[in-house]
Amino acid sequence: MFPYEVEYNFTLTIVKEATRLFTPAYNSHKNIETKESSSDLVTETDKAIEKLISSRIKEKFPEHVFIGEETVSDDGKVVFGDSPTWIVDPIDGTMNFVHRYPHTCIVIGFSVNKEVQFGVVYNPVLDHLYTGRRGYGAQLNGFPLRVTGETKLNKALLLCEMGGRRDEETLAIKARNITAVCVEPDACHGLRMQGSAALNMCAVAAGHADGYFEFGMHIWDMAAASVILSEAGGVILSPIAGEEFNLLKRRVIAASSVELGTVLQSKIQSIEYTSD
């Protein structure tokens, strides 16, 4: 039996409860605020869903630690240690949520000893429920997930994002990175931007894409999806060769194989962000 079955089943329940806040708001007028930039948005629904999830967790597991995007945005501190820890993004892809673009999701991860034990990523618009439990595989709506295993860049479909930091220097590096993976003779098959780090990683897990790279996301964007990807046979790397992947470092390569991940490391330039 999965050792965190109680917490996992509890997560499935509160995701359904959170969906009852998400769904009516998706097609309604939204009150929008900006955070770090004009492209970094938060709505009243983000806040309401996080409040709901955090209150349910505190009622059920009062000794557990809670990390949530909107909570951290208020005080700027991430406390990620060995204690049982819930890592929550109430709406990943808030920009998509605001514009009613259907790639947006509720994200909940659970870690012990700084290792993510399970993750749940749910897109209520498309009714796609991605789940992963360490040692027990990953699923999409109950069907097993498996990465493509693609090793060649020139046969790969890739994902990336523009991110919220839009200064000229950052955008120039991102443009060079896009060119590096798209230029002949070793050009990737294509490059897509879906607007959600969690769903991008799940897309690699599901075999819908072969690789993904991004800079500037946070622990709550990656934690749940990281275990889904690894349980589907994928690999998670730092974009910096020789550096161990760290959920707090705000940079990631997610790939269908070590070979493809290593090629991406050699092609793209890292962008520095303050760690979570």
Residue pairs with C-beta under 8 A, 6 or more apart in sequence:
2 8
2 118
2 133
2 135
2 136
3 117
4 110
4 112
4 117
4 118
4 133
7 61
7 84
7 110
7 117
7 118
8 110
8 118
8 120
8 133
10 56
10 60
11 108
11 110
11 118
11 120
12 120
12 131
14 52
14 53
14 56
14 57
14 108
15 106
15 108
15 120
15 122
15 129
17 52
17 56
18 49
18 52
18 53
18 90
18 106
19 106
19 122
19 124
21 45
21 48
21 49
21 52
22 45
22 49
22 91
22 106
22 124
23 124
25 43
25 44
25 45
26 97
26 100
26 104
26 124
26 125
27 100
30 43
30 44
30 45
30 97
30 98
31 43
31 44
32 41
32 42
32 43
32 98
33 41
33 42
33 43
34 40
34 41
34 42
35 41
35 42
35 73
36 164
36 165
37 164
37 165
37 166
38 166
39 95
39 162
39 164
39 166
40 164
41 94
41 95
41 98
42 70
42 73
42 94
43 91
43 94
43 97
43 98
45 90
45 91
45 97
46 69
46 70
46 90
46 91
46 94
47 70
47 90
48 90
49 90
49 91
49 106
50 68
50 69
50 70
50 71
50 88
50 90
53 68
53 86
53 88
53 90
53 108
54 66
54 68
54 71
54 88
57 64
57 66
57 86
58 64
58 66
61 84
61 86
63 83
63 84
64 83
64 84
64 85
64 86
65 79
65 81
65 83
65 84
65 85
65 86
66 85
66 86
66 88
67 78
67 79
67 80
67 85
67 86
67 87
67 88
67 219
67 220
68 86
68 87
68 88
68 89
68 90
68 220
69 88
69 89
69 90
69 218
69 220
70 90
72 78
72 218
72 220
72 276
78 218
78 219
78 248
78 276
80 87
80 111
80 114
80 219
80 247
80 248
80 276
81 114
82 112
82 113
82 114
83 112
84 110
84 111
84 112
85 110
85 111
85 112
86 108
86 109
86 110
87 108
87 109
87 110
87 111
87 116
87 219
87 220
87 223
87 224
88 107
88 108
88 109
88 220
89 106
89 107
89 198
89 218
89 220
89 221
90 106
90 107
91 97
91 104
91 105
91 106
92 104
92 105
92 106
92 107
92 121
92 196
92 197
92 198
92 199
92 220
92 221
93 101
93 103
93 104
93 105
93 194
93 195
93 196
93 198
93 199
94 104
95 101
95 195
96 102
96 103
96 104
96 195
96 196
97 104
101 195
102 123
102 125
102 126
103 123
103 194
103 195
103 196
103 199
104 123
104 125
104 195
104 196
104 199
105 121
105 122
105 123
105 124
105 128
105 196
105 198
105 199
106 120
106 121
106 122
106 124
107 119
107 120
107 121
107 122
107 198
107 220
107 221
107 223
107 224
107 225
108 119
108 120
108 224
109 116
109 118
109 119
109 120
109 220
109 223
109 224
109 225
109 226
109 227
110 116
110 117
110 118
110 119
111 117
111 223
115 134
116 134
116 223
116 224
116 226
116 227
116 247
117 133
117 134
117 227
118 131
118 132
118 133
118 134
118 224
118 227
119 130
119 131
119 132
119 223
119 224
119 225
119 226
119 227
119 228
120 129
120 130
120 131
120 224
121 129
121 130
121 131
121 198
121 199
121 202
121 224
121 225
121 228
122 128
122 129
122 130
123 129
123 199
127 141
128 140
128 141
128 202
129 140
129 141
130 138
130 139
130 140
130 145
130 202
130 205
130 206
130 225
130 228
131 138
131 139
131 228
132 138
132 139
132 145
132 205
132 224
132 227
132 228
132 229
132 230
132 231
132 232
133 227
133 231
134 227
134 230
134 231
135 231
136 231
137 144
137 145
137 231
137 232
138 144
138 145
138 205
138 227
138 228
138 229
138 231
138 232
139 145
140 202
140 206
145 205
145 206
145 207
145 228
145 231
145 232
146 207
146 232
146 233
147 204
147 205
147 207
147 210
147 229
147 232
147 233
147 234
147 256
147 257
148 207
148 210
148 256
149 233
149 256
149 257
150 156
150 210
150 211
150 256
150 257
150 260
151 256
151 257
151 259
151 260
152 259
152 260
153 181
153 186
153 187
153 188
153 260
153 263
153 264
153 267
154 185
154 186
154 187
154 188
154 189
155 189
155 210
156 188
156 189
156 209
156 210
156 211
156 256
156 260
157 188
157 189
157 190
157 191
157 192
157 208
157 209
157 210
157 211
158 181
158 188
158 190
158 191
158 192
158 209
158 210
158 211
158 212
158 213
158 264
159 191
159 192
159 193
159 194
159 200
159 203
159 204
159 209
159 211
159 212
159 213
160 174
160 177
160 178
160 191
160 193
160 212
160 213
160 214
161 193
161 194
161 195
161 197
161 200
161 214
161 217
162 171
162 174
162 193
163 170
163 174
163 214
163 215
163 216
163 217
164 216
165 216
165 273
170 271
173 269
173 271
174 271
176 269
177 213
177 267
177 268
177 269
178 191
180 267
180 268
180 269
181 187
181 188
181 191
181 264
181 267
181 268
182 188
182 191
188 211
192 209
194 200
194 203
197 214
197 217
197 221
197 222
197 225
197 252
198 221
198 222
198 224
198 225
199 225
200 209
200 212
200 214
200 225
200 254
201 212
201 222
201 225
201 226
201 228
201 229
201 252
201 254
202 225
202 228
202 229
203 209
203 212
204 210
204 211
204 212
204 229
204 232
204 234
204 254
204 255
204 256
205 225
205 228
205 229
205 231
205 232
205 234
206 232
207 256
210 255
210 256
210 260
211 253
211 254
211 255
211 256
211 260
211 261
211 264
212 252
212 253
212 254
212 255
213 239
213 252
213 253
213 254
213 264
213 268
214 251
214 252
215 239
215 250
215 251
215 270
215 271
215 273
216 250
216 251
216 271
216 273
217 250
217 252
218 250
218 276
219 247
219 248
219 276
222 247
222 252
223 247
225 254
226 236
226 247
229 235
229 236
229 254
230 236
233 256
234 254
234 255
234 256
235 254
235 255
235 256
235 257
235 258
235 261
236 245
236 252
236 253
236 254
237 245
237 252
237 253
237 254
237 255
237 261
237 262
237 264
237 265
238 244
238 245
238 246
238 249
238 251
238 252
238 253
238 265
239 251
239 252
239 253
239 264
239 265
239 268
239 270
240 251
240 265
240 270
241 262
241 265
241 266
243 249
245 252
246 275
247 276
248 275
248 276
249 275
250 273
250 274
250 275
250 276
251 270
251 271
251 273
253 261
253 264
253 265
253 268
254 261
255 261
255 264
